[in-house]
Structures are given as C-alpha cells and as structure tokens.
C-alpha cells in the first residue's frame, strides 16, 4: 500500500503532459505533521495541489453516495462521530 505513490509516479512520468501534475499522486499521502509517506514531507513542504487532493479524497466518501461512503457513514455513526 505505501508504495502506490511511487508506482503512480513511475507510471505517469513518461507521459509529458502529466509531468506538471506528478506531485499530486506522489505526495497525496504526506501528512501535515510529517508522518506521511513516501518522503515524510511536513507542512508547507507538501505541494499545495497534493494537499488539496488529499482533502478532497478524504471528504468524498462522506459527501457522495458510494459503497465506500456508506461504509464511512456506518463507521462514524457507530463511533458516535
């Protein structure tokens, strides 16, 4: 699982028109406190586009009907959240 950002980078980097956006798949699992992966970037070291994508992907299950969204809502309801 932790290698998927590198796999995405390797797969998309040969495509010239995708190169400007490679920070998104490569850095979207970084965390503000530096505990993310693959590089352990912290705070504003994380590219803005990757931060925006990360927020969007974390909110998507709770905002839209999908199997994952249903699971997310069930888990948060069960936990009292």
GISULLIN-V238665 format. One record per pair of residues at least 12 apart in sequence whose C-alpha atoms are under 7 Angstrom apart, sorted by the first residue. I is the first residue (numbers start at 1). J is the second residue. Records with the same first field share a line. If there is no record, write none. Layout:
I: J ; J
//
This chain:
2: 37
5: 25 ; 26 ; 27 ; 38
6: 26
8: 25 ; 26
9: 22 ; 25 ; 26
23: 47 ; 50
24: 49 ; 50 ; 53
27: 46 ; 50
28: 50 ; 51 ; 53 ; 54
30: 46
//
